[in-house]
Amino acid sequence: MLRGATRVVHPATASARVTGRRLYSHTVRNAQRQKVAFALTSASVTVAGALWYAANIVDVVHNDAPDAGTKVTDGRIRGSDAELTTLVWGANKTHVLEDELPESIRVPTPSEWFDNVALRDLALHEQHAACVDARGDVYQWGDGFFGNEPGSSHAKPRLTLRGKNITHLQVTASRVFALSASGRIYVLSSRQADQALPPGAPTPASTPWWGTGWMWGEEEEVDFAEITPNEKLKRGERFVQISAGTDHMLALTSEGRTFAHPITLNANSHGQLGFRKCDVPAPANLEHVHRPHKHPRIPLELTPKSVADPYAKSAPAIRPAGSAPRNSEALIGKEAVAARLDDSNIRFSDKLFEVPALRGVKVDRIATGARTSFVKTTTGKVLGWGANEFGQIGLGGNVTLEAITVPTEVILWRSTPATMRTTCVDVFAGGDLTMFEVERADGSGMPSIDVLSCGNGQWGGLGNALYSNAQSTPVRAKNVSGLFEYSELSKNLQAIVPETISISPTGHVLLTLDTRRHAGPGGGGKDVVAWGANFDYQLGNGKRGSIPTPQVLMTPEGERLMLHRKRATEVRDLQGHVWKKGVEVEQRAVAGWNNSVVYWQICS
């Protein structure tokens, strides 16, 4: 059974919080002792020196070492006023981790922005980030949000969407999508300059234009919109999950129905939407979209690039003489080209469309990569579609298509005995990497849990000890598959289940092992396993160099970094006000763009 304690670095200043060169300083004895030692014989001096060193070895101080009072017990830093502390490391060039920390953070380092703060959700992008605090309000920050050039002035997280009881977030380069507890989906711009309301503009909201928020001083200060389904949902049905890629988003309802949303005109470049035809509001009516009447709509036909021009990547000698080159009309339709659609506006598309091929298929999990889409059915099967040039759909070596335009089942039981039953438990995706958590059982013993990966493993993200830029057949990740531990409750061996997997779009992976489930009384926390790209210290080991094999994340002192769950004395919002006391919270690991974060999340 895995156990361990945790310690983290927490010096007083930001510059001292990052481990760097090793310097030593020694205490100096007082003058009286030096005079006495000088008067002794040479033999006495030698003995006295040895005794002095032995007695004062604790006085050796590392310039960048943590104080004796900065150990972490149950996730709390001793010697700090903060009971809840967020740890960050990796690239900080656009200040998405903290404004006072350096651009490269080598080891897990506390962030003062989130002291005593527990979040509902946190999402990181390359130049901006967003989170949901305990009250359900959305905050945004980063140089990309404030419009600052890298290295210029920046600010702390800014409140943008309030009073909507948000529970989950998804971010893209131009958008922030927010899912509320009631199942509503909102969208905001990722840039502060684009959130400004024009003078005299009405309050943007899902509520009617005659809303009374102005009476209570609750008028919105930023521009946002609501995304609604193109068909009426069943009574009591609501959206419960959202997942966004680079240009598209999936949404799942409580009835297991799957919807897709085009974020930009490039939303179906590789068939990741699952359909071609949809419609969007006419550009001339975007400014008056709040008015309660029907608007003219522009039909779109988003054709995948490989379908619009199958010979786009072929040499001129191979291209047939009659084949037309790829153009805008072939990709989005004549009406859309004539309307001169602007997909940078958050109201470019205001609808969600059900994926036709998944009608009648009950889904309980959705996931998206940069240009891929995945759903897991209630029966444990996985369907995938979208870009496949790196094999990220996982359809095997015999399928060499650049794009899969129709949801296709992923076979996860290749190279297993006929008596072995394989069931998908969960699916995760990010960038051009995909991972499947599967349960294998043959009826003769305890079921085991394997992590299978496919896609672009150029930087070791597959976890199979190899660097491969294309892997179409899901392979077993080492060190996190087939693990068992002794259960104090059942008195036998039980499988260690990965609690969650966070895949960075830039190629590194953070996996949390649920090593606490069967630990019994006094059990430790949950281990964090990291591997993949490591050019900006995003793996937290203080070194540069990609790692193709999953390794347990260590603290600067050489001990395992454990994620804990506890009841916090009090939880504050990002305004510094106490939200509630005695709240159950747990630590979560998130892989961002060349960086990583471990934050405290409110347990649902």
Secondary structure, DSSP 8 states (H G I E B T S, - for coil): -----EE----SSTGGGS-----EE-----HHHHHHHHHS-HHHHHHHHHHHHHHTGGG-EETTS--TT-EEETTEETTSS-SS-EEEEEE-TT-SS-SSS-SEEEEEEEEGGGTTB-BSEEEE-SS-EEEE-TTS-EEEESHHHHT--TTS---S-EEEE-SS-EEEEEE-SSEEEEEETTS-EEEEESSGGGG---TT----SSS-TT--GGGGT----S-EEEEEESS---TT--EEEEEE-SSEEEEEETTS-EEEEE-STTTTTTSTTS-SEEEEE-GGGGGGTTSSS---EEEEE---HHHH-TTTTS-TTTS-TT-----HHHHH-HHHHHHT--TTSTTS--EEEE-GGGTT--EEEEEE-SSEEEEEETTS-EEEEEE-TTSTT---TT---SEEEEEEE----TTS-TT-EEEEEEEEEETTEEEEEEEEE-SSS--EEEEEEEEEETTSTT-SS--EEEEEEEEE-TTSSS-EEEETTTTEEEE--EEEEEE-TTSEEEEEE-TTTT--TT---EEEEEEE--TTSTTSSS--S-EEEEEE-B-TTSSB-EE-EEEEEEEE-TTS-EEEEEEEEEEEEEE-SSEEEEEEEE--
